[in-house]
Amino acid sequence: MSTPIIQTPIADRLSGQVALITGAGGNIGLATASRFLQEGAKVALVDISPAGLEQALSTLSKLDLPKDVTPKSHILCIQADVTNAEDVQRYVGETVKAWGRLDTAFLCAGISYNATSIFDTSEETWDKVMKINTRSAFLGIKYVATAMRDLKTGGSIILASSIAGLRATPGLSAYSSAKYALRGLCQTTAAELGQYGIRVNTIHPCGVNTPMFLATWSPEKMADLLSRVPLGRWANVEDVAAVVAFLASKDAVFLSGVALKIDGGAVTF
């Protein structure tokens, strides 16, 4: 006689879990926090901007959340510089201190810039993009994995890369390099941390309907890029949040070192 399949309702899929999100004041971070709360998780919101955190908390407090999920019991706001090692150690420590565990980290902090050729890309732009997009992920993995290892509970770490980390992206040499770096960081740490039950994966959205993306290209270039997306639209923040929630859940318990495209079919291998 076969064992019956017991399915957990989506609303309860992350119940009891603790997640932290960097760049939580941004559009994707906020949408993911919303999705995590709706699935029952407790969420630590990490951002360098106090105003961004205040706005995120206000927005999330207005959600229609599941029973027993309240902003007071399920949301923690932490102001931190994700490129500073002491701040990273602190945001991890405060999350664990508040709730006694850490199951998921979505390392989403990042920046872009108006597209420009490599001839006109300054050293300052290169250094800033690499610092915020890549150093923050390195430090995040290092200290999140330390906590997960010490807690002996395993966990899921998700890095916000891009399709610019999968293919050439003329005009965004610094951004593309940073996003490619996340794939190497992911694959290597997935191999190192698997022994502790820690999974590391990257997500690779195409253009997402956010101000940061919409300011990157000229209208003509935007139209050209969109014509190459088979599903005919840009990603919405909810599309990204859904995939991150999947990777945080037990449904993805055997996925590690994976690059998941959220691109409407724009990149083919």
C-alpha positions as CSV (number, residue, x, y, z in Angstrom):
1,M,0.0,0.0,0.0
2,S,1.5,3.4,-1.0
3,T,2.0,6.1,1.5
4,P,-0.5,8.9,1.1
5,I,0.9,12.3,-0.1
6,I,0.3,15.0,2.5
7,Q,0.4,18.5,1.0
8,T,1.0,21.6,3.0
9,P,-1.2,24.5,2.0
10,I,0.8,27.3,0.4
11,A,-0.4,29.7,3.2
12,D,1.4,27.5,5.8
13,R,4.4,26.4,3.7
14,L,6.9,28.6,5.6
15,S,5.2,28.5,9.0
16,G,7.7,28.4,11.8
17,Q,10.6,29.5,9.7
18,V,12.8,32.6,10.1
19,A,14.1,34.4,7.1
20,L,16.2,37.5,6.6
21,I,16.1,39.7,3.5
22,T,18.8,42.3,2.6
23,G,17.8,45.2,0.5
24,A,14.4,44.8,2.1
25,G,13.4,48.4,1.5
26,G,13.6,47.9,-2.3
27,N,10.8,46.6,-4.5
28,I,11.9,43.0,-4.8
29,G,12.9,42.7,-1.2
30,L,9.6,44.1,-0.1
31,A,7.6,41.8,-2.3
32,T,9.5,38.8,-1.0
33,A,8.9,39.9,2.6
34,S,5.2,40.1,1.8
35,R,5.2,36.6,0.3
36,F,7.2,35.1,3.2
37,L,4.7,36.6,5.7
38,Q,1.7,35.3,3.8
39,E,3.3,31.9,3.9
40,G,3.8,32.1,7.7
41,A,7.5,33.0,8.1
42,K,9.0,35.5,10.5
43,V,11.1,38.0,8.6
44,A,14.0,40.2,9.4
45,L,14.2,43.2,7.1
46,V,17.7,44.5,6.5
47,D,18.4,47.8,4.7
48,I,20.9,50.7,4.9
49,S,18.0,53.2,4.8
50,P,16.0,53.8,8.0
51,A,13.4,55.5,5.8
52,G,13.2,52.5,3.5
53,L,12.7,50.2,6.5
54,E,10.0,52.5,7.9
55,Q,8.1,52.5,4.6
56,A,8.5,48.7,4.3
57,L,7.1,48.1,7.8
58,S,4.2,50.5,7.1
59,T,3.4,48.7,3.8
60,L,3.7,45.2,5.3
61,S,1.6,46.2,8.3
62,K,-1.4,46.8,6.0
63,L,-1.4,43.3,4.5
64,D,-4.1,40.8,5.1
65,L,-2.0,38.2,6.8
66,P,-2.8,34.7,8.0
67,K,-4.1,34.1,11.5
68,D,-1.5,34.6,14.2
69,V,0.9,36.4,11.8
70,T,1.2,39.9,13.0
71,P,3.8,42.7,12.3
72,K,4.8,42.8,15.9
73,S,5.5,39.1,16.2
74,H,6.7,38.4,12.7
75,I,8.7,41.5,11.5
76,L,12.1,42.7,12.7
77,C,13.7,45.8,11.1
78,I,17.5,46.1,11.2
79,Q,19.4,49.1,9.7
80,A,22.8,47.9,8.4
81,D,25.4,48.4,5.8
82,V,25.5,45.0,4.0
83,T,29.1,45.7,2.8
84,N,30.4,46.1,6.4
85,A,31.5,42.9,8.1
86,E,30.6,44.1,11.6
87,D,27.1,45.1,10.4
88,V,26.6,41.8,8.7
89,Q,27.5,39.9,11.8
90,R,25.1,42.1,13.8
91,Y,22.1,41.6,11.5
92,V,22.6,37.9,11.6
93,G,23.1,37.9,15.4
94,E,20.0,40.1,16.0
95,T,17.9,37.8,13.9
96,V,19.0,34.7,15.7
97,K,18.6,36.4,19.1
98,A,15.1,37.5,18.3
99,W,13.7,34.2,17.2
100,G,16.3,31.5,18.1
101,R,16.8,30.2,14.5
102,L,17.6,31.2,10.9
103,D,16.2,29.1,8.1
104,T,16.5,31.4,5.0
105,A,18.5,34.3,3.8
106,F,17.6,36.2,0.6
107,L,20.6,38.3,-0.2
108,C,18.9,40.9,-2.4
109,A,20.8,44.1,-1.9
110,G,22.2,45.5,-5.1
111,I,22.5,48.5,-7.4
112,S,22.7,49.1,-11.2
113,Y,23.5,52.2,-13.3
114,N,22.5,53.8,-16.5
115,A,24.0,51.7,-19.3
116,T,27.3,52.9,-20.7
117,S,30.1,51.4,-22.7
118,I,33.2,50.1,-21.0
119,F,35.1,53.1,-22.4
120,D,33.0,55.4,-20.3
121,T,32.6,53.2,-17.2
122,S,34.5,54.8,-14.3
123,E,36.6,52.9,-11.8
124,E,34.4,54.4,-9.1
125,T,31.3,52.8,-10.7
126,W,33.1,49.5,-11.0
127,D,34.2,49.5,-7.4
128,K,30.8,50.6,-6.1
129,V,28.8,48.0,-8.1
130,M,31.2,45.2,-7.1
131,K,31.2,46.2,-3.5
132,I,27.4,46.4,-3.1
133,N,26.4,43.6,-5.4
134,T,29.2,41.1,-4.6
135,R,31.0,41.9,-1.4
136,S,27.6,42.0,0.4
137,A,26.8,38.5,-0.8
138,F,30.2,37.1,0.2
139,L,29.8,38.6,3.7
140,G,26.2,37.5,3.9
141,I,26.9,33.9,3.0
142,K,29.9,33.8,5.4
143,Y,28.0,34.9,8.5
144,V,24.6,33.4,7.7
145,A,26.2,30.0,7.0
146,T,28.2,30.3,10.3
147,A,24.9,30.8,12.2
148,M,23.2,28.0,10.3
149,R,26.1,25.7,10.9
150,D,26.2,26.5,14.6
151,L,22.4,26.1,15.0
152,K,22.7,22.7,13.2
153,T,19.5,23.2,11.4
154,G,20.7,23.7,7.8
155,G,19.0,26.3,5.7
156,S,18.6,28.0,2.3
157,I,20.6,30.9,1.0
158,I,19.4,32.7,-2.1
159,L,21.4,35.2,-4.1
160,A,19.8,37.8,-6.4
161,S,21.7,37.5,-9.6
162,S,20.3,38.4,-13.1
163,I,20.2,37.2,-16.6
164,A,23.1,39.6,-16.9
165,G,25.0,36.9,-15.0
166,L,24.2,34.3,-17.6
167,R,24.8,36.1,-20.9
168,A,26.6,39.1,-22.4
169,T,25.0,42.4,-21.5
170,P,26.7,45.2,-23.5
171,G,26.5,48.5,-21.6
172,L,26.6,47.0,-18.2
173,S,30.1,45.6,-17.8
174,A,30.4,46.2,-14.1
175,Y,26.9,45.0,-13.3
176,S,27.2,41.9,-15.5
177,S,30.6,41.0,-13.9
178,A,29.1,41.3,-10.4
179,K,26.2,39.1,-11.3
180,Y,28.4,36.5,-12.9
181,A,30.6,36.5,-9.7
182,L,27.5,35.5,-7.7
183,R,27.2,32.3,-9.8
184,G,30.8,31.3,-8.9
185,L,30.2,32.2,-5.3
186,C,27.0,30.2,-5.3
187,Q,28.5,27.1,-6.8
188,T,31.5,27.0,-4.6
189,T,29.7,27.7,-1.4
190,A,27.0,25.2,-2.3
191,A,29.8,22.6,-2.6
192,E,31.4,23.6,0.7
193,L,28.2,24.0,2.8
194,G,26.2,21.0,1.7
195,Q,27.8,19.0,4.5
196,Y,25.9,21.2,7.0
197,G,22.6,20.9,5.2
198,I,22.9,24.4,3.8
199,R,21.7,25.0,0.3
200,V,22.9,28.0,-1.9
201,N,21.1,29.0,-5.1
202,T,20.9,32.0,-7.4
203,I,17.9,33.5,-9.1
204,H,18.3,35.2,-12.5
205,P,15.4,37.6,-13.4
206,C,15.2,39.5,-16.7
207,G,14.1,43.1,-16.4
208,V,11.8,43.6,-13.5
209,N,9.2,46.4,-13.4
210,T,11.1,48.5,-10.9
211,P,12.4,52.0,-11.1
212,M,16.0,50.8,-11.0
213,F,15.6,48.7,-14.1
214,L,13.4,51.1,-16.0
215,A,16.0,53.8,-15.6
216,T,18.8,51.6,-17.0
217,W,18.0,51.8,-20.8
218,S,16.7,54.2,-23.3
219,P,13.1,53.7,-24.4
220,E,14.3,52.4,-27.8
221,K,16.6,49.9,-26.1
222,M,13.8,48.8,-23.7
223,A,11.5,48.1,-26.6
224,D,14.3,46.0,-28.3
225,L,15.0,44.0,-25.2
226,L,11.3,43.4,-24.5
227,S,10.9,42.0,-28.1
228,R,13.3,39.3,-27.1
229,V,11.2,38.0,-24.1
230,P,9.0,35.2,-25.5
231,L,6.3,35.7,-22.9
232,G,6.0,39.3,-23.9
233,R,6.4,41.2,-20.7
234,W,8.9,42.1,-18.0
235,A,8.9,40.2,-14.7
236,N,6.8,41.5,-11.9
237,V,8.2,41.6,-8.3
238,E,5.7,39.0,-7.4
239,D,7.2,36.6,-10.0
240,V,10.5,36.9,-8.3
241,A,9.1,36.6,-4.8
242,A,7.3,33.4,-5.7
243,V,10.5,31.7,-6.8
244,V,12.4,32.9,-3.7
245,A,9.7,31.5,-1.5
246,F,9.9,28.1,-3.3
247,L,13.7,28.0,-2.8
248,A,13.1,28.8,0.9
249,S,10.6,26.0,1.3
250,K,11.0,22.2,1.8
251,D,9.7,21.8,-1.8
252,A,13.3,22.8,-2.8
253,V,15.1,20.7,-0.2
254,F,17.2,18.9,-2.8
255,L,18.2,21.9,-4.9
256,S,21.6,23.5,-4.4
257,G,24.0,25.2,-6.7
258,V,21.2,25.9,-9.1
259,A,20.7,29.0,-11.3
260,L,16.9,29.6,-11.7
261,K,15.9,31.9,-14.5
262,I,12.9,34.1,-14.0
263,D,13.0,35.6,-17.5
264,G,10.0,34.7,-19.6
265,G,12.2,32.5,-21.8
266,A,14.6,35.3,-22.7
267,V,17.8,33.2,-22.2
268,T,18.1,29.8,-23.8
269,F,21.0,27.5,-23.3
